[in-house]
Amino acid sequence: MHLIVVGLSHKTAPVEIRERLAVPESRLGEALTRLCSYSGVKEGILLSTCNRVEVYSVVDDVETGYGRIQEFLADTHLSLSSEQLTPHLYWHTGDRAIGHLFRVAASLDSMIIGESQILGQLKGAYEVALAHKTTGVIMNKVVKKAISVAKRVRTETKIAEMAVSVSYAAVELAKKIFSDLHEKTVLLVGAGEMAKLAARHLIAHGVKHVRITTRTPQHAVDLAAKFGGTAVPFDQFKDDMASADIVLVSTGAAHYLVGAEDVHRAVEERMNRPMFLIDISVPRNIDPAVRHVDNAFLFDIDDLTQRVEQNRAGRVQEAEKAERMVVEEVTTMLDWMKSLEVTPTIVALRSHVDDLKRAEVDKVLARLPHLSPQDRELVEGLASSIANKLIHRTMVTLKAEVNSSSGPAFVEAARRFFSLDQPAAPVQQIEPSRESLRYHPESAAESGAEDPVSETAVRKRAR
């Protein structure tokens, strides 16, 4: 089995291609079911967002799997021919596929590094796959690990702590000034989209009181209702500034609406409690001279943009730490996947020994019909104990060596020693006898004799 990913993203395809390849949520289930109907495709998850469309799949053969998934993508989007689609596709397998998924989940491959939306989108895609039963042992393990890696990255780095949008940068600065935004009041002057977005962020971080003023009174009333705030007449907002801890200005005015004297008066009325002023307007609506007013902190659009650029650089540094975590986690995941290679051999060995034990125990008990239930249990227990001890060291060695370069040789040796690739011999039915016979083990292994083929011999063969 092989894990592969085939897809495209904002790094390889323009939006004109991405939007044509996107799969609506309502069609995800049908698409997944069809994906897993392709020959050789065992498991599948379809991640479709505005910035990427990716198919993660477990397939029998890598090359065939690539072909099947490309065929699936082309069939799903009839408006795109293979010639249009293929140049934008990328594909990975094995550790590169796992690493890619981990990086996507941790938003290291996102347009904005550190954004949180992609993790929710991956969880959603996984839930759809679970609902349509298109995942199995491997995909379940890998996706859950990807989610775990993303959480680790967000917990152990600062990749998501620094604002990379102007509106959120305003909130970040406000928190630096007030430390706690609960019970604070924000006055929104104007209704620009960026200002409204900043107001939403401020409310999300605890601001309780919102006051809004615009040149159009009804617009202010409508916005106040939307934010659960209070409308303020535009010609009175300067008198209302003293009640605001945060003043956020975003209008289309071509001149200053707030002067240094206005702010100085408001700060005095506030008994010199600090006031945070944000001017997102271009041209600016707050006189830069406000910076000289004690206890007034003014930031304009350039200040916020500079802050964003600093944060972007900071996120890139944090991303380097996150990349190292991804490498560690991929190694862990690969070890687990290698352990799957030995699982069929261990299961076959266990079954083989259990069959032998069962046959011999039945044979003996058939010859000892006079035994009491307690004595029969003792015989069963003795046989189980001997069988377990005989294969214990082999089991331990297989598990220990599976991730080594000699792992395949150990697996092959175990299968040969125990004839695991041959069908089990039919169990001979023996009629019960009243004659009490002594039990004679018929093979060295059954008698507990030392295994003639030691672990050292296996190691030599592996070399």
C-alpha positions as CSV (number, residue, x, y, z in Angstrom):
1,M,0.0,0.0,0.0
2,H,1.2,3.5,-0.8
3,L,0.0,6.9,0.4
4,I,0.0,9.5,-2.4
5,V,-1.3,13.0,-2.9
6,V,-2.3,14.6,-6.2
7,G,-3.5,18.2,-6.4
8,L,-2.9,21.9,-7.1
9,S,-2.8,25.0,-5.0
10,H,-2.4,28.7,-5.1
11,K,1.3,28.0,-5.7
12,T,0.8,26.1,-8.9
13,A,-2.5,27.2,-10.4
14,P,-4.2,30.6,-11.0
15,V,-7.6,31.2,-9.5
16,E,-9.2,30.6,-12.9
17,I,-8.1,27.0,-12.7
18,R,-8.7,26.5,-9.0
19,E,-12.3,27.8,-9.1
20,R,-13.1,25.4,-11.9
21,L,-11.6,22.4,-10.1
22,A,-13.2,23.1,-6.7
23,V,-15.7,20.6,-5.5
24,P,-18.8,22.0,-3.7
25,E,-19.4,20.5,-0.3
26,S,-22.7,19.1,-1.5
27,R,-20.8,16.9,-4.0
28,L,-17.9,15.8,-1.8
29,G,-19.6,12.6,-0.7
30,E,-20.5,11.5,-4.3
31,A,-17.0,12.4,-5.5
32,L,-15.3,10.4,-2.7
33,T,-17.4,7.3,-3.4
34,R,-16.5,7.5,-7.1
35,L,-12.8,8.0,-6.3
36,C,-12.7,4.8,-4.3
37,S,-14.5,2.9,-7.1
38,Y,-11.4,3.2,-9.2
39,S,-9.4,0.0,-9.4
40,G,-6.4,0.0,-7.0
41,V,-7.7,3.0,-5.0
42,K,-8.3,1.8,-1.4
43,E,-8.8,5.0,0.6
44,G,-9.4,8.6,-0.2
45,I,-9.9,12.1,1.2
46,L,-10.7,15.2,-0.9
47,L,-9.6,18.6,0.4
48,S,-11.2,21.4,-1.6
49,T,-10.8,25.0,-0.6
50,C,-10.4,28.3,-2.4
51,N,-6.6,27.9,-2.4
52,R,-6.2,24.2,-3.1
53,V,-7.8,21.0,-4.4
54,E,-6.0,17.9,-3.2
55,V,-6.7,14.2,-3.3
56,Y,-5.0,12.1,-0.6
57,S,-5.3,8.4,-1.3
58,V,-4.0,4.9,-0.4
59,V,-3.3,2.9,-3.5
60,D,-1.9,-0.5,-4.5
61,D,0.6,0.9,-7.0
62,V,2.1,4.4,-7.1
63,E,2.2,5.0,-10.9
64,T,-1.2,3.5,-11.4
65,G,-2.6,5.5,-8.5
66,Y,-1.3,8.7,-10.0
67,G,-3.1,7.9,-13.2
68,R,-6.3,7.0,-11.5
69,I,-6.5,10.2,-9.5
70,Q,-5.7,12.4,-12.5
71,E,-8.4,10.5,-14.4
72,F,-10.8,11.1,-11.4
73,L,-10.0,14.9,-11.3
74,A,-10.5,15.2,-15.1
75,D,-13.8,13.2,-15.0
76,T,-15.0,15.3,-12.0
77,H,-14.5,18.6,-13.8
78,L,-15.6,18.1,-17.4
79,S,-15.0,21.8,-18.1
80,L,-11.2,21.1,-17.7
81,S,-9.3,18.9,-20.2
82,S,-6.4,16.9,-19.1
83,E,-4.1,19.1,-21.1
84,Q,-5.4,22.1,-19.2
85,L,-5.2,20.4,-15.8
86,T,-2.0,18.4,-15.8
87,P,0.5,21.3,-16.0
88,H,-0.8,22.6,-12.7
89,L,-0.8,19.3,-10.8
90,Y,1.8,18.2,-8.3
91,W,2.0,14.7,-6.7
92,H,4.0,13.2,-3.8
93,T,4.2,9.8,-2.3
94,G,5.5,8.2,0.9
95,D,7.3,10.6,3.3
96,R,6.8,13.5,0.9
97,A,3.0,13.0,0.8
98,I,2.9,12.7,4.6
99,G,5.1,15.8,5.0
100,H,2.9,17.7,2.6
101,L,-0.3,16.9,4.5
102,F,1.3,17.9,7.8
103,R,2.5,21.2,6.3
104,V,-0.9,21.9,4.9
105,A,-2.6,21.2,8.2
106,A,-0.2,23.4,10.1
107,S,-0.8,26.2,7.5
108,L,2.9,26.2,6.5
109,D,1.7,25.8,2.9
110,S,-1.0,28.4,3.1
111,M,-1.1,31.8,1.3
112,I,-0.9,33.4,4.8
113,I,1.4,31.3,7.0
114,G,-0.2,30.6,10.4
115,E,-3.8,31.1,9.4
116,S,-6.2,28.8,11.2
117,Q,-8.9,28.2,8.6
118,I,-7.2,25.4,6.8
119,L,-7.2,23.1,9.9
120,G,-10.9,23.4,10.1
121,Q,-11.3,22.7,6.4
122,L,-9.1,19.6,6.8
123,K,-11.2,18.4,9.7
124,G,-14.4,19.0,7.6
125,A,-13.0,17.0,4.7
126,Y,-12.1,14.2,7.0
127,E,-15.5,14.1,8.5
128,V,-17.1,13.8,5.1
129,A,-14.7,10.9,4.2
130,L,-15.6,9.2,7.5
131,A,-19.3,9.6,6.8
132,H,-18.9,8.0,3.4
133,K,-16.5,5.3,4.7
134,T,-13.7,6.1,2.2
135,T,-10.9,6.0,4.8
136,G,-9.2,3.0,6.4
137,V,-6.4,2.2,8.9
138,I,-3.7,4.2,7.1
139,M,-5.7,7.4,6.2
140,N,-7.3,7.6,9.6
141,K,-4.0,7.4,11.3
142,V,-2.3,9.9,9.0
143,V,-5.0,12.5,9.0
144,K,-5.4,12.3,12.8
145,K,-1.7,12.7,13.1
146,A,-1.8,15.7,10.7
147,I,-4.4,17.4,13.0
148,S,-2.2,16.6,16.0
149,V,0.9,18.1,14.3
150,A,-1.0,21.3,13.4
151,K,-2.1,21.7,17.1
152,R,1.5,21.1,18.2
153,V,2.8,23.7,15.8
154,R,0.3,26.3,17.1
155,T,1.0,25.4,20.7
156,E,4.8,25.3,20.6
157,T,5.5,28.2,18.2
158,K,4.2,31.7,17.8
159,I,3.2,31.2,14.2
160,A,-0.5,32.1,14.9
161,E,0.0,34.8,17.5
162,M,1.1,37.6,15.3
163,A,-1.4,39.6,13.3
164,V,-1.0,39.6,9.6
165,S,-4.0,41.8,8.7
166,V,-4.3,45.5,9.3
167,S,-7.6,45.1,11.1
168,Y,-6.2,42.4,13.4
169,A,-3.0,44.4,13.9
170,A,-5.2,47.1,15.4
171,V,-6.5,44.7,18.0
172,E,-3.0,43.5,18.8
173,L,-1.9,47.0,19.5
174,A,-5.0,47.7,21.6
175,K,-4.2,44.7,23.7
176,K,-0.7,46.0,24.2
177,I,-2.0,49.3,25.6
178,F,-4.9,48.0,27.7
179,S,-3.7,44.4,28.2
180,D,-7.4,43.5,28.9
181,L,-10.1,44.7,26.5
182,H,-13.0,43.6,28.7
183,E,-15.4,46.4,29.6
184,K,-13.6,48.7,27.1
185,T,-15.6,51.0,24.8
186,V,-14.8,51.5,21.1
187,L,-16.1,54.5,19.1
188,L,-16.4,53.7,15.4
189,V,-16.2,56.9,13.2
190,G,-17.2,55.9,9.7
191,A,-18.2,52.5,8.4
192,G,-15.3,51.4,6.1
193,E,-15.0,47.6,5.6
194,M,-11.6,47.5,7.4
195,A,-13.0,49.5,10.3
196,K,-16.0,47.1,10.6
197,L,-13.7,44.1,10.5
198,A,-11.5,45.7,13.2
199,A,-14.6,46.3,15.3
200,R,-15.6,42.6,15.0
201,H,-12.1,41.6,16.1
202,L,-12.3,44.0,19.1
203,I,-15.6,42.6,20.2
204,A,-14.4,39.1,19.8
205,H,-11.5,40.0,22.2
206,G,-13.8,41.4,24.9
207,V,-14.8,44.9,24.0
208,K,-18.3,45.3,25.5
209,H,-19.5,48.7,24.4
210,V,-19.6,49.9,20.8
211,R,-20.6,53.4,19.7
212,I,-21.0,54.2,16.1
213,T,-21.3,57.4,14.1
214,T,-21.6,58.0,10.4
215,R,-22.6,61.0,8.3
216,T,-25.8,59.1,7.4
217,P,-27.8,58.7,10.7
218,Q,-29.8,55.7,9.6
219,H,-26.6,53.9,8.5
220,A,-25.2,54.4,12.0
221,V,-28.5,53.1,13.5
222,D,-28.3,50.0,11.3
223,L,-24.7,49.3,12.2
224,A,-25.3,49.8,15.9
225,A,-28.1,47.2,15.7
226,K,-25.7,44.8,14.0
227,F,-23.0,45.2,16.6
228,G,-25.3,45.5,19.5
229,G,-24.1,49.1,20.1
230,T,-25.3,52.7,20.2
231,A,-25.6,55.2,17.4
232,V,-24.1,58.6,18.0
233,P,-25.0,61.7,15.9
234,F,-22.1,62.6,13.7
235,D,-22.0,66.3,14.8
236,Q,-21.6,65.1,18.4
237,F,-19.0,62.4,18.2
238,K,-16.1,64.7,19.4
239,D,-18.0,65.3,22.6
240,D,-18.5,61.6,22.9
241,M,-14.8,60.7,22.5
242,A,-14.1,60.9,26.2
243,S,-16.3,57.9,26.8
244,A,-14.3,55.8,24.3
245,D,-11.1,53.9,25.2
246,I,-10.6,53.1,21.6
247,V,-11.4,55.5,18.7
248,L,-11.4,53.9,15.3
249,V,-11.7,56.3,12.3
250,S,-12.4,55.3,8.8
251,T,-14.2,57.7,6.6
252,G,-13.9,59.1,3.1
253,A,-13.2,62.6,4.3
254,A,-10.4,64.5,2.6
255,H,-9.4,66.3,5.7
256,Y,-8.7,65.9,9.4
257,L,-11.9,65.2,11.4
258,V,-10.1,64.9,14.8
259,G,-7.5,67.4,15.9
260,A,-5.0,67.5,18.8
261,E,-7.2,69.8,20.7
262,D,-10.1,67.4,20.5
263,V,-8.1,64.6,21.8
264,H,-6.4,66.7,24.5
265,R,-9.9,67.7,25.8
266,A,-11.1,64.1,25.8
267,V,-8.1,62.8,27.7
268,E,-8.6,65.5,30.3
269,E,-12.2,64.4,30.7
270,R,-11.0,60.9,31.1
271,M,-8.8,61.9,34.0
272,N,-5.8,61.1,31.9
273,R,-6.8,57.5,31.3
274,P,-5.1,56.3,28.1
275,M,-6.9,56.6,24.8
276,F,-6.0,54.5,21.7
277,L,-6.7,56.1,18.3
278,I,-6.6,54.2,15.1
279,D,-6.8,56.0,11.8
280,I,-7.4,53.6,8.9
281,S,-8.4,56.5,6.5
282,V,-6.6,57.5,3.4
283,P,-6.3,60.5,3.4
284,R,-5.8,60.5,7.1
285,N,-8.7,61.8,9.3
286,I,-6.7,62.3,12.5
287,D,-4.2,65.1,12.8
288,P,-0.7,63.5,13.3
289,A,-0.1,66.2,16.0
290,V,-2.3,63.9,18.3
291,R,0.9,61.9,18.8
292,H,2.1,64.7,21.1
293,V,-0.9,64.5,23.4
294,D,-0.1,62.8,26.7
295,N,-1.8,59.5,27.2
296,A,-3.0,59.4,23.6
297,F,-1.7,56.7,21.3
298,L,-2.2,57.2,17.6
299,F,-1.6,54.7,14.9
300,D,-2.3,55.3,11.2
301,I,-2.5,52.9,8.3
302,D,1.2,53.0,7.7
303,D,1.9,52.1,11.3
304,L,-0.5,49.1,11.1
305,T,1.0,48.0,7.8
306,Q,4.5,48.2,9.2
307,R,3.3,46.1,12.1
308,V,1.9,43.5,9.8
309,E,5.1,43.3,7.8
310,Q,7.1,42.8,11.0
311,N,4.6,40.0,12.0
312,R,4.9,38.3,8.6
313,A,8.7,38.2,9.1
314,G,8.1,36.8,12.6
315,R,5.8,34.1,11.3
316,V,8.4,33.1,8.7
317,Q,10.9,32.6,11.5
318,E,8.4,30.6,13.5
319,A,7.7,28.5,10.4
320,E,11.3,27.3,10.4
321,K,10.7,25.8,13.8
322,A,7.4,24.3,12.6
323,E,9.2,22.7,9.6
324,R,11.6,20.9,12.0
325,M,8.6,19.6,13.9
326,V,7.0,18.3,10.7
327,V,10.2,16.4,9.9
328,E,10.2,14.8,13.3
329,E,6.5,13.8,13.0
330,V,7.0,12.4,9.5
331,T,9.7,10.1,10.9
332,T,7.3,8.9,13.6
333,M,4.6,8.3,11.0
334,L,6.9,6.4,8.7
335,D,7.9,4.1,11.6
336,W,4.3,3.3,12.2
337,M,3.7,2.6,8.6
338,K,6.7,0.3,8.4
339,S,5.3,-1.5,11.5
340,L,2.2,-2.3,9.3
341,E,4.5,-4.4,7.0
342,V,5.2,-6.8,9.8
343,T,1.7,-7.0,11.1
344,P,0.5,-9.7,8.5
345,T,3.4,-11.9,9.4
346,I,2.8,-11.6,13.2
347,V,-0.9,-12.3,12.7
348,A,-0.1,-15.3,10.5
349,L,2.5,-16.6,13.0
350,R,0.0,-16.3,15.9
351,S,-2.7,-18.0,13.9
352,H,-0.3,-20.8,12.7
353,V,0.8,-21.5,16.3
354,D,-2.7,-21.4,17.6
355,D,-3.8,-23.9,15.0
356,L,-1.0,-26.3,15.9
357,K,-1.7,-26.0,19.6
358,R,-5.4,-26.5,19.1
359,A,-4.8,-29.7,17.0
360,E,-2.4,-31.2,19.5
361,V,-4.5,-30.4,22.5
362,D,-7.6,-31.9,20.8
363,K,-5.6,-35.0,20.0
364,V,-4.4,-35.4,23.6
365,L,-7.7,-34.7,25.2
366,A,-9.4,-37.2,22.9
367,R,-7.1,-39.8,24.3
368,L,-7.8,-38.7,27.9
369,P,-11.5,-38.6,28.2
370,H,-11.4,-39.4,31.9
371,L,-9.8,-36.0,32.7
372,S,-11.9,-33.7,34.9
373,P,-12.7,-30.2,33.5
374,Q,-10.0,-28.8,35.8
375,D,-7.4,-31.1,34.4
376,R,-8.5,-30.3,30.8
377,E,-8.0,-26.7,31.6
378,L,-4.5,-27.4,32.9
379,V,-3.6,-29.2,29.7
380,E,-5.0,-26.2,27.7
381,G,-3.0,-23.8,29.8
382,L,0.2,-25.8,29.5
383,A,-0.1,-25.9,25.7
384,S,-0.8,-22.2,25.5
385,S,2.1,-21.3,27.8
386,I,4.5,-23.4,25.7
387,A,3.3,-22.0,22.4
388,N,3.5,-18.4,23.7
389,K,7.1,-18.9,24.9
390,L,8.1,-20.5,21.7
391,I,7.1,-17.5,19.5
392,H,7.7,-14.7,22.0
393,R,11.2,-14.0,21.0
394,T,10.3,-14.1,17.3
395,M,7.5,-11.6,17.8
396,V,9.7,-9.3,19.8
397,T,12.5,-9.5,17.2
398,L,10.1,-8.8,14.3
399,K,8.7,-5.7,16.0
400,A,12.2,-4.5,17.0
401,E,13.7,-4.9,13.6
402,V,10.9,-3.7,11.4
403,N,12.3,-0.2,11.1
404,S,15.9,-1.4,10.5
405,S,17.4,-2.0,7.1
406,S,17.3,-5.7,7.9
407,G,13.6,-5.7,8.7
408,P,12.5,-7.4,5.4
409,A,15.0,-10.1,5.8
410,F,13.7,-10.9,9.3
411,V,10.2,-11.0,8.0
412,E,11.2,-13.4,5.2
413,A,13.1,-15.6,7.6
414,A,10.1,-15.8,10.0
415,R,7.8,-16.8,7.2
416,R,10.1,-19.5,6.0
417,F,10.9,-20.9,9.4
418,F,7.2,-21.3,10.3
419,S,6.0,-22.1,6.7
420,L,3.6,-19.2,6.9
421,D,3.2,-19.0,3.1
422,Q,2.0,-22.6,2.9
423,P,-1.6,-23.7,3.6
424,A,-2.1,-25.3,7.0
425,A,-2.1,-29.1,7.1
426,P,-5.6,-30.5,7.7
427,V,-6.2,-31.4,11.3
428,Q,-6.5,-35.2,11.7
429,Q,-9.6,-36.2,13.5
430,I,-9.0,-38.8,16.2
431,E,-11.7,-40.9,17.8
432,P,-11.8,-40.7,21.6
433,S,-10.1,-43.6,23.3
434,R,-10.4,-45.0,26.8
435,E,-6.7,-45.9,26.7
436,S,-4.6,-43.6,28.7
437,L,-1.6,-42.7,26.6
438,R,1.4,-40.6,27.4
439,Y,1.7,-37.5,25.3
440,H,4.8,-37.4,23.1
441,P,5.6,-34.1,21.4
442,E,6.3,-34.7,17.7
443,S,8.6,-31.9,16.8
444,A,11.5,-30.1,18.3
445,A,9.6,-26.8,18.4
446,E,6.7,-28.4,20.2
447,S,9.0,-30.0,22.7
448,G,10.6,-26.7,23.5
449,A,14.0,-27.6,22.1
450,E,16.2,-24.7,21.2
451,D,15.4,-23.3,17.8
452,P,18.2,-24.4,15.5
453,V,18.1,-21.1,13.6
454,S,19.2,-18.4,16.0
455,E,18.6,-14.6,15.7
456,T,22.3,-14.3,15.0
457,A,21.9,-16.5,11.9
458,V,19.1,-14.3,10.7
459,R,21.2,-11.2,11.1
460,K,24.0,-12.8,9.1
461,R,21.4,-13.6,6.4
462,A,20.2,-10.0,6.5
463,R,23.6,-8.7,5.9
